Amino acid sequence: MQKRSIQRGRPAGTTTYEAEPAIAFGAVVREERTDQGIAQETLAHLAGIERSHMGKIERGEHIPTLPLILKIARALKCSSAHLMAAMEAKLAESDPPKRGN
């Protein structure tokens, strides 16, 4: 039996995240940031990440890791639980009502 070579990486076109939660989380971060009157670049600096990365998070192109969520929450002076609850509420708004069986 012939050995198969191992190919690193994901197949083209696959994503490492689910788009809906990423978009909802980004919208929550953007709303919280704008409500506080903080510029995106300032928030990125306070969280210790690149501004372009913060932009990707806010646009829902990237879902942050737990440590990054904690840094963003700290920079926004709120809890990560607040951000998660707001994200869940956004997701619930976008879900159509479920029909009974």
The first five atom37 places (N, CA, C, CB, O) and aatype in JSON, in Angstrom:
{
  "aatype": [12, 5, 11, 1, 15, 9, 5, 1, 7, 1, 14, 0, 7, 16, 16, 16, 18, 6, 0, 6, 14, 0, 9, 0, 13, 7, 0, 19, 19, 1, 6, 6, 1, 16, 3, 5, 7, 9, 0, 5, 6, 16, 10, 0, 8, 10, 0, 7, 9, 6, 1, 15, 8, 12, 7, 11, 9, 6, 1, 7, 6, 8, 9, 14, 16, 10, 14, 10, 9, 10, 11, 9, 0, 1, 0, 10, 11, 4, 15, 15, 0, 8, 10, 12, 0, 0, 12, 6, 0, 11, 10, 0, 6, 15, 3, 14, 14, 11, 1, 7, 2],
  "atom_mask": [
    [1, 1, 1, 1, 1],
    [1, 1, 1, 1, 1],
    [1, 1, 1, 1, 1],
    [1, 1, 1, 1, 1],
    [1, 1, 1, 1, 1],
    [1, 1, 1, 1, 1],
    [1, 1, 1, 1, 1],
    [1, 1, 1, 1, 1],
    [1, 1, 1, 0, 1],
    [1, 1, 1, 1, 1],
    [1, 1, 1, 1, 1],
    [1, 1, 1, 1, 1],
    [1, 1, 1, 0, 1],
    [1, 1, 1, 1, 1],
    [1, 1, 1, 1, 1],
    [1, 1, 1, 1, 1],
    [1, 1, 1, 1, 1],
    [1, 1, 1, 1, 1],
    [1, 1, 1, 1, 1],
    [1, 1, 1, 1, 1],
    [1, 1, 1, 1, 1],
    [1, 1, 1, 1, 1],
    [1, 1, 1, 1, 1],
    [1, 1, 1, 1, 1],
    [1, 1, 1, 1, 1],
    [1, 1, 1, 0, 1],
    [1, 1, 1, 1, 1],
    [1, 1, 1, 1, 1],
    [1, 1, 1, 1, 1],
    [1, 1, 1, 1, 1],
    [1, 1, 1, 1, 1],
    [1, 1, 1, 1, 1],
    [1, 1, 1, 1, 1],
    [1, 1, 1, 1, 1],
    [1, 1, 1, 1, 1],
    [1, 1, 1, 1, 1],
    [1, 1, 1, 0, 1],
    [1, 1, 1, 1, 1],
    [1, 1, 1, 1, 1],
    [1, 1, 1, 1, 1],
    [1, 1, 1, 1, 1],
    [1, 1, 1, 1, 1],
    [1, 1, 1, 1, 1],
    [1, 1, 1, 1, 1],
    [1, 1, 1, 1, 1],
    [1, 1, 1, 1, 1],
    [1, 1, 1, 1, 1],
    [1, 1, 1, 0, 1],
    [1, 1, 1, 1, 1],
    [1, 1, 1, 1, 1],
    [1, 1, 1, 1, 1],
    [1, 1, 1, 1, 1],
    [1, 1, 1, 1, 1],
    [1, 1, 1, 1, 1],
    [1, 1, 1, 0, 1],
    [1, 1, 1, 1, 1],
    [1, 1, 1, 1, 1],
    [1, 1, 1, 1, 1],
    [1, 1, 1, 1, 1],
    [1, 1, 1, 0, 1],
    [1, 1, 1, 1, 1],
    [1, 1, 1, 1, 1],
    [1, 1, 1, 1, 1],
    [1, 1, 1, 1, 1],
    [1, 1, 1, 1, 1],
    [1, 1, 1, 1, 1],
    [1, 1, 1, 1, 1],
    [1, 1, 1, 1, 1],
    [1, 1, 1, 1, 1],
    [1, 1, 1, 1, 1],
    [1, 1, 1, 1, 1],
    [1, 1, 1, 1, 1],
    [1, 1, 1, 1, 1],
    [1, 1, 1, 1, 1],
    [1, 1, 1, 1, 1],
    [1, 1, 1, 1, 1],
    [1, 1, 1, 1, 1],
    [1, 1, 1, 1, 1],
    [1, 1, 1, 1, 1],
    [1, 1, 1, 1, 1],
    [1, 1, 1, 1, 1],
    [1, 1, 1, 1, 1],
    [1, 1, 1, 1, 1],
    [1, 1, 1, 1, 1],
    [1, 1, 1, 1, 1],
    [1, 1, 1, 1, 1],
    [1, 1, 1, 1, 1],
    [1, 1, 1, 1, 1],
    [1, 1, 1, 1, 1],
    [1, 1, 1, 1, 1],
    [1, 1, 1, 1, 1],
    [1, 1, 1, 1, 1],
    [1, 1, 1, 1, 1],
    [1, 1, 1, 1, 1],
    [1, 1, 1, 1, 1],
    [1, 1, 1, 1, 1],
    [1, 1, 1, 1, 1],
    [1, 1, 1, 1, 1],
    [1, 1, 1, 1, 1],
    [1, 1, 1, 0, 1],
    [1, 1, 1, 1, 1]
  ],
  "atom_positions": [
    [[0.84, -1.18, 0.0], [0.0, 0.0, 0.0], [0.89, 1.25, 0.0], [-0.96, 0.0, 1.22], [1.84, 1.36, 0.77]],
    [[0.54, 2.15, -0.87], [1.35, 3.35, -1.03], [0.95, 4.4, 0.0], [1.21, 3.91, -2.45], [-0.24, 4.61, 0.27]],
    [[1.96, 5.08, 0.58], [1.69, 6.12, 1.56], [1.21, 7.39, 0.87], [2.94, 6.42, 2.4], [1.75, 7.8, -0.16]],
    [[0.18, 8.0, 1.45], [-0.31, 9.28, 0.91], [0.48, 10.42, 1.54], [-1.84, 9.46, 1.18], [0.79, 10.39, 2.72]],
    [[0.78, 11.4, 0.75], [1.48, 12.55, 1.3], [0.49, 13.41, 2.07], [2.18, 13.37, 0.17], [-0.69, 13.49, 1.73]],
    [[0.98, 14.05, 3.09], [0.13, 14.92, 3.91], [0.16, 16.31, 3.31], [0.61, 14.94, 5.4], [1.23, 16.88, 3.08]],
    [[-1.03, 16.85, 3.05], [-1.12, 18.2, 2.52], [-1.55, 19.13, 3.65], [-2.12, 18.28, 1.32], [-2.57, 18.91, 4.31]],
    [[-0.77, 20.14, 3.85], [-1.07, 21.1, 4.91], [-2.1, 22.11, 4.42], [0.2, 21.81, 5.38], [-2.23, 22.36, 3.23]],
    [[-2.84, 22.67, 5.39], [-3.79, 23.73, 5.06], [-5.16, 23.19, 4.72], [0.0, 0.0, 0.0], [-5.39, 21.98, 4.68]],
    [[-6.06, 24.12, 4.49], [-7.44, 23.79, 4.17], [-7.65, 23.81, 2.67], [-8.41, 24.76, 4.85], [-6.91, 24.48, 1.95]],
    [[-8.64, 23.08, 2.2], [-8.96, 23.16, 0.77], [-9.38, 24.59, 0.39], [-10.08, 22.16, 0.41], [-9.93, 25.32, 1.22]],
    [[-9.13, 24.97, -0.82], [-9.5, 26.3, -1.29], [-10.99, 26.53, -1.11], [-9.1, 26.49, -2.77], [-11.81, 25.66, -1.39]],
    [[-11.33, 27.72, -0.64], [-12.73, 28.09, -0.49], [-13.34, 27.76, 0.85], [0.0, 0.0, 0.0], [-14.49, 28.13, 1.1]],
    [[-12.62, 27.07, 1.72], [-13.18, 26.76, 3.03], [-12.88, 27.89, 4.0], [-12.62, 25.43, 3.57], [-11.91, 28.63, 3.83]],
    [[-13.71, 28.02, 5.01], [-13.51, 29.05, 6.02], [-13.23, 28.41, 7.36], [-14.73, 29.98, 6.11], [-13.56, 27.24, 7.58]],
    [[-12.63, 29.17, 8.24], [-12.32, 28.65, 9.57], [-13.33, 29.15, 10.59], [-10.91, 29.06, 9.98], [-13.15, 28.93, 11.79]],
    [[-14.37, 29.8, 10.15], [-15.35, 30.34, 11.06], [-16.73, 30.29, 10.43], [-14.99, 31.78, 11.45], [-16.88, 30.11, 9.22]],
    [[-17.73, 30.45, 11.27], [-19.09, 30.56, 10.76], [-19.38, 32.05, 10.59], [-20.14, 29.87, 11.73], [-19.11, 32.84, 11.5]],
    [[-19.9, 32.43, 9.46], [-20.06, 33.84, 9.13], [-21.06, 34.56, 10.04], [-20.5, 33.97, 7.7], [-20.79, 35.68, 10.46]],
    [[-22.19, 33.95, 10.34], [-23.21, 34.65, 11.12], [-22.71, 35.13, 12.48], [-24.41, 33.76, 11.33], [-22.87, 36.31, 12.8]],
    [[-22.1, 34.26, 13.3], [-21.59, 34.76, 14.58], [-20.49, 35.8, 14.41], [-21.07, 33.6, 15.41], [-20.4, 36.75, 15.19]],
    [[-19.65, 35.63, 13.4], [-18.58, 36.59, 13.16], [-19.15, 37.97, 12.82], [-17.67, 36.1, 12.02], [-18.67, 38.98, 13.33]],
    [[-20.17, 38.0, 11.97], [-20.79, 39.27, 11.59], [-21.5, 39.9, 12.79], [-21.79, 39.05, 10.43], [-21.41, 41.1, 13.01]],
    [[-22.2, 39.08, 13.57], [-22.92, 39.59, 14.75], [-21.94, 40.14, 15.78], [-23.78, 38.48, 15.38], [-22.17, 41.21, 16.34]],
    [[-20.84, 39.42, 16.03], [-19.86, 39.89, 17.01], [-19.24, 41.2, 16.53], [-18.76, 38.84, 17.24], [-19.07, 42.13, 17.32]],
    [[-18.89, 41.27, 15.26], [-18.3, 42.49, 14.72], [-19.24, 43.68, 14.83], [0.0, 0.0, 0.0], [-18.81, 44.79, 15.15]],
    [[-20.52, 43.45, 14.58], [-21.5, 44.53, 14.7], [-21.61, 45.01, 16.14], [-22.87, 44.07, 14.2], [-21.75, 46.21, 16.38]],
    [[-21.55, 44.09, 17.08], [-21.63, 44.45, 18.51], [-20.41, 45.29, 18.9], [-21.72, 43.19, 19.4], [-20.55, 46.3, 19.58]],
    [[-19.24, 44.87, 18.47], [-18.01, 45.62, 18.79], [-18.09, 47.02, 18.19], [-16.75, 44.87, 18.27], [-17.77, 48.0, 18.85]],
    [[-18.51, 47.1, 16.92], [-18.61, 48.41, 16.27], [-19.62, 49.31, 16.99], [-19.02, 48.24, 14.79], [-19.34, 50.49, 17.22]],
    [[-20.79, 48.76, 17.36], [-21.8, 49.56, 18.06], [-21.26, 50.05, 19.4], [-23.08, 48.74, 18.28], [-21.42, 51.22, 19.75]],
    [[-20.64, 49.17, 20.14], [-20.1, 49.54, 21.45], [-19.02, 50.61, 21.3], [-19.53, 48.3, 22.18], [-18.97, 51.57, 22.07]],
    [[-18.18, 50.44, 20.3], [-17.1, 51.4, 20.06], [-17.65, 52.77, 19.67], [-16.16, 50.88, 18.96], [-17.2, 53.79, 20.2]],
    [[-18.6, 52.8, 18.76], [-19.15, 54.08, 18.31], [-19.99, 54.74, 19.4], [-19.98, 53.9, 17.05], [-20.0, 55.97, 19.52]],
    [[-20.7, 53.93, 20.19], [-21.46, 54.5, 21.32], [-20.54, 55.21, 22.3], [-22.24, 53.39, 22.05], [-20.93, 56.21, 22.91]],
    [[-19.33, 54.71, 22.44], [-18.37, 55.31, 23.36], [-17.53, 56.4, 22.7], [-17.45, 54.24, 23.92], [-16.73, 57.06, 23.37]],
    [[-17.72, 56.59, 21.4], [-16.98, 57.63, 20.68], [-15.5, 57.31, 20.51], [0.0, 0.0, 0.0], [-14.67, 58.21, 20.47]],
    [[-15.18, 56.03, 20.4], [-13.79, 55.6, 20.24], [-13.54, 55.31, 18.77], [-13.48, 54.35, 21.12], [-14.35, 54.65, 18.11]],
    [[-12.42, 55.79, 18.25], [-12.03, 55.49, 16.87], [-11.56, 54.04, 16.79], [-10.92, 56.47, 16.37], [-11.06, 53.48, 17.77]],
    [[-11.72, 53.45, 15.62], [-11.3, 52.05, 15.43], [-9.81, 51.89, 15.71], [-11.62, 51.59, 13.99], [-9.4, 50.91, 16.34]],
    [[-9.02, 52.82, 15.26], [-7.57, 52.75, 15.48], [-7.24, 52.82, 16.97], [-6.85, 53.88, 14.73], [-6.35, 52.12, 17.44]],
    [[-7.96, 53.66, 17.7], [-7.74, 53.77, 19.14], [-8.12, 52.49, 19.85], [-8.55, 54.94, 19.71], [-7.38, 52.02, 20.72]],
    [[-9.26, 51.9, 19.48], [-9.67, 50.64, 20.1], [-8.64, 49.55, 19.81], [-11.06, 50.22, 19.59], [-8.29, 48.78, 20.71]],
    [[-8.17, 49.48, 18.59], [-7.16, 48.48, 18.25], [-5.91, 48.68, 19.1], [-6.8, 48.56, 16.74], [-5.34, 47.7, 19.6]],
    [[-5.49, 49.92, 19.27], [-4.31, 50.21, 20.1], [-4.55, 49.79, 21.55], [-3.96, 51.71, 20.03], [-3.69, 49.17, 22.17]],
    [[-5.73, 50.13, 22.09], [-6.05, 49.77, 23.48], [-6.1, 48.26, 23.67], [-7.39, 50.4, 23.89], [-5.75, 47.75, 24.74]],
    [[-6.54, 47.53, 22.63], [-6.64, 46.07, 22.71], [-5.32, 45.39, 22.36], [-7.73, 45.58, 21.78], [-5.17, 44.19, 22.56]],
    [[-4.36, 46.15, 21.83], [-3.06, 45.59, 21.5], [-3.04, 44.79, 20.22], [0.0, 0.0, 0.0], [-2.3, 43.82, 20.11]],
    [[-3.87, 45.2, 19.24], [-3.89, 44.51, 17.96], [-3.76, 45.53, 16.83], [-5.18, 43.66, 17.79], [-3.88, 46.73, 17.06]],
    [[-3.53, 45.04, 15.62], [-3.43, 45.92, 14.45], [-4.8, 46.49, 14.08], [-2.83, 45.15, 13.26], [-5.82, 45.82, 14.25]],
    [[-4.82, 47.72, 13.57], [-6.07, 48.34, 13.18], [-6.75, 47.54, 12.07], [-5.83, 49.78, 12.72], [-7.98, 47.41, 12.06]],
    [[-5.97, 47.01, 11.15], [-6.56, 46.24, 10.05], [-7.24, 44.98, 10.57], [-5.49, 45.88, 9.01], [-8.26, 44.55, 10.03]],
    [[-6.67, 44.38, 11.61], [-7.28, 43.19, 12.21], [-8.6, 43.57, 12.88], [-6.31, 42.53, 13.23], [-9.58, 42.83, 12.78]],
    [[-8.62, 44.71, 13.56], [-9.86, 45.18, 14.19], [-10.91, 45.43, 13.12], [-9.6, 46.47, 15.01], [-12.09, 45.13, 13.33]],
    [[-10.52, 45.97, 11.98], [-11.45, 46.19, 10.88], [-12.05, 44.88, 10.39], [0.0, 0.0, 0.0], [-13.25, 44.81, 10.11]],
    [[-11.22, 43.85, 10.27], [-11.71, 42.54, 9.85], [-12.69, 41.96, 10.86], [-10.55, 41.57, 9.64], [-13.68, 41.34, 10.48]],
    [[-12.41, 42.17, 12.14], [-13.32, 41.68, 13.18], [-14.66, 42.42, 13.06], [-12.71, 41.89, 14.59], [-15.72, 41.78, 13.09]],
    [[-14.62, 43.73, 12.94], [-15.86, 44.52, 12.87], [-16.67, 44.21, 11.61], [-15.54, 46.0, 12.91], [-17.89, 44.29, 11.64]],
    [[-16.01, 43.86, 10.52], [-16.72, 43.52, 9.29], [-17.19, 42.07, 9.26], [-15.83, 43.79, 8.09], [-17.88, 41.65, 8.34]],
    [[-16.81, 41.3, 10.27], [-17.2, 39.9, 10.33], [-16.38, 39.0, 9.44], [0.0, 0.0, 0.0], [-16.81, 37.9, 9.11]],
    [[-15.21, 39.47, 9.05], [-14.32, 38.67, 8.21], [-13.44, 37.75, 9.05], [-13.46, 39.57, 7.34], [-12.81, 36.83, 8.53]],
    [[-13.39, 38.01, 10.35], [-12.57, 37.21, 11.25], [-13.28, 37.11, 12.59], [-11.15, 37.83, 11.42], [-13.81, 38.11, 13.09]],
    [[-13.31, 35.94, 13.18], [-13.87, 35.76, 14.51], [-12.68, 35.64, 15.47], [-14.82, 34.49, 14.6], [-11.82, 34.78, 15.29]],
    [[-12.63, 36.49, 16.47], [-11.46, 36.49, 17.36], [-11.45, 35.3, 18.32], [-11.42, 37.78, 18.15], [-12.48, 34.69, 18.59]],
    [[-10.27, 35.0, 18.8], [-10.1, 33.97, 19.81], [-10.57, 34.51, 21.16], [-8.62, 33.49, 19.89], [-10.77, 35.71, 21.31]],
    [[-10.73, 33.62, 22.11], [-11.16, 34.05, 23.45], [-10.22, 35.08, 24.07], [-11.27, 32.84, 24.37], [-10.7, 36.08, 24.59]],
    [[-8.9, 34.88, 24.03], [-8.03, 35.91, 24.6], [-8.21, 37.28, 23.94], [-6.59, 35.49, 24.48], [-8.12, 38.31, 24.6]],
    [[-8.46, 37.28, 22.63], [-8.66, 38.55, 21.93], [-10.01, 39.18, 22.3], [-8.57, 38.33, 20.41], [-10.11, 40.4, 22.41]],
    [[-11.03, 38.35, 22.48], [-12.32, 38.86, 22.93], [-12.17, 39.54, 24.29], [-13.37, 37.72, 23.01], [-12.74, 40.6, 24.54]],
    [[-11.39, 38.92, 25.18], [-11.15, 39.5, 26.5], [-10.41, 40.83, 26.4], [-10.35, 38.53, 27.38], [-10.72, 41.77, 27.13]],
    [[-9.43, 40.92, 25.49], [-8.7, 42.18, 25.29], [-9.62, 43.27, 24.74], [-7.51, 41.97, 24.33], [-9.55, 44.42, 25.18]],
    [[-10.48, 42.91, 23.79], [-11.41, 43.89, 23.21], [-12.39, 44.37, 24.27], [-12.18, 43.27, 22.0], [-12.67, 45.57, 24.36]],
    [[-12.91, 43.44, 25.08], [-13.85, 43.82, 26.14], [-13.17, 44.76, 27.14], [-14.39, 42.57, 26.87], [-13.76, 45.76, 27.55]],
    [[-11.95, 44.44, 27.52], [-11.22, 45.29, 28.46], [-11.0, 46.68, 27.87], [-9.85, 44.66, 28.84], [-11.14, 47.69, 28.56]],
    [[-10.66, 46.73, 26.58], [-10.44, 48.02, 25.92], [-11.73, 48.83, 25.84], [-9.87, 47.8, 24.51], [-11.7, 50.06, 25.88]],
    [[-12.88, 48.14, 25.72], [-14.18, 48.81, 25.67], [-14.74, 49.07, 27.07], [-15.17, 47.98, 24.86], [-15.83, 49.63, 27.22]],
    [[-14.0, 48.65, 28.1], [-14.44, 48.82, 29.5], [-15.79, 48.16, 29.75], [-14.51, 50.31, 29.86], [-16.67, 48.73, 30.4]],
    [[-15.94, 46.95, 29.22], [-17.14, 46.16, 29.48], [-16.71, 44.71, 29.64], [-18.19, 46.32, 28.32], [-15.54, 44.38, 29.43]],
    [[-17.63, 43.88, 30.01], [-17.28, 42.47, 30.19], [-17.42, 41.72, 28.87], [-18.18, 41.82, 31.28], [-18.15, 42.12, 27.97]],
    [[-16.69, 40.62, 28.78], [-16.83, 39.77, 27.6], [-18.23, 39.17, 27.58], [-15.75, 38.66, 27.6], [-18.78, 38.9, 26.51]],
    [[-18.81, 38.95, 28.76], [-20.18, 38.43, 28.85], [-21.16, 39.4, 28.21], [-20.57, 38.15, 30.32], [-22.12, 38.99, 27.56]],
    [[-20.93, 40.7, 28.4], [-21.8, 41.72, 27.78], [-21.73, 41.62, 26.26], [-21.39, 43.15, 28.25], [-22.75, 41.66, 25.58]],
    [[-20.51, 41.48, 25.73], [-20.34, 41.38, 24.27], [-21.0, 40.1, 23.74], [-18.85, 41.4, 23.9], [-21.66, 40.12, 22.7]],
    [[-20.82, 39.0, 24.47], [-21.41, 37.73, 24.04], [-22.94, 37.77, 24.09], [-20.89, 36.58, 24.92], [-23.61, 37.29, 23.18]],
    [[-23.49, 38.36, 25.15], [-24.96, 38.46, 25.27], [-25.53, 39.32, 24.15], [-25.36, 39.04, 26.64], [-26.57, 38.99, 23.58]],
    [[-24.85, 40.42, 23.84], [-25.31, 41.28, 22.75], [-25.21, 40.56, 21.41], [-24.48, 42.59, 22.72], [-26.08, 40.73, 20.55]],
    [[-24.15, 39.76, 21.23], [-24.02, 38.99, 20.0], [-25.14, 37.96, 19.9], [-22.65, 38.3, 19.95], [-25.72, 37.79, 18.83]],
    [[-25.44, 37.27, 20.99], [-26.51, 36.28, 20.98], [-27.85, 36.93, 20.66], [-26.58, 35.55, 22.32], [-28.67, 36.36, 19.94]],
    [[-28.07, 38.13, 21.2], [-29.31, 38.85, 20.91], [-29.4, 39.19, 19.43], [-29.41, 40.13, 21.75], [-30.47, 39.07, 18.82]],
    [[-28.28, 39.61, 18.83], [-28.27, 39.91, 17.39], [-28.56, 38.66, 16.57], [-26.91, 40.5, 16.97], [-29.3, 38.71, 15.59]],
    [[-27.97, 37.54, 16.98], [-28.22, 36.3, 16.27], [-29.68, 35.88, 16.38], [-27.31, 35.19, 16.8], [-30.26, 35.39, 15.41]],
    [[-30.28, 36.07, 17.55], [-31.69, 35.72, 17.75], [-32.59, 36.6, 16.88], [-32.07, 35.87, 19.24], [-33.61, 36.13, 16.38]],
    [[-32.22, 37.88, 16.71], [-33.0, 38.78, 15.86], [-33.0, 38.31, 14.41], [-32.45, 40.22, 15.94], [-34.01, 38.43, 13.71]],
    [[-31.87, 37.77, 13.96], [-31.76, 37.38, 12.56], [-32.32, 35.99, 12.28], [-30.32, 37.42, 12.14], [-32.56, 35.65, 11.12]],
    [[-32.54, 35.18, 13.32], [-33.11, 33.84, 13.13], [-34.62, 33.95, 12.9], [-32.82, 32.93, 14.36], [-35.3, 34.64, 13.65]],
    [[-35.13, 33.28, 11.89], [-36.59, 33.27, 11.69], [-37.25, 32.46, 12.8], [-36.96, 32.69, 10.29], [-36.63, 31.52, 13.32]],
    [[-38.48, 32.79, 13.18], [-39.16, 32.03, 14.23], [-39.27, 30.56, 13.83], [-40.55, 32.61, 14.51], [-39.55, 30.23, 12.68]],
    [[-39.05, 29.69, 14.8], [-39.12, 28.25, 14.52], [-40.56, 27.78, 14.6], [-38.23, 27.46, 15.51], [-41.31, 28.21, 15.48]],
    [[-40.93, 26.9, 13.7], [-42.28, 26.35, 13.66], [-42.33, 25.1, 14.53], [-42.71, 26.02, 12.2], [-41.34, 24.38, 14.67]],
    [[-43.47, 24.85, 15.11], [-43.67, 23.64, 15.92], [-43.63, 22.39, 15.06], [0.0, 0.0, 0.0], [-43.85, 22.46, 13.85]],
    [[-43.35, 21.26, 15.67], [-43.28, 20.0, 14.92], [-44.63, 19.43, 14.66], [-42.45, 18.99, 15.64], [-44.74, 18.37, 14.04]]
  ]
}
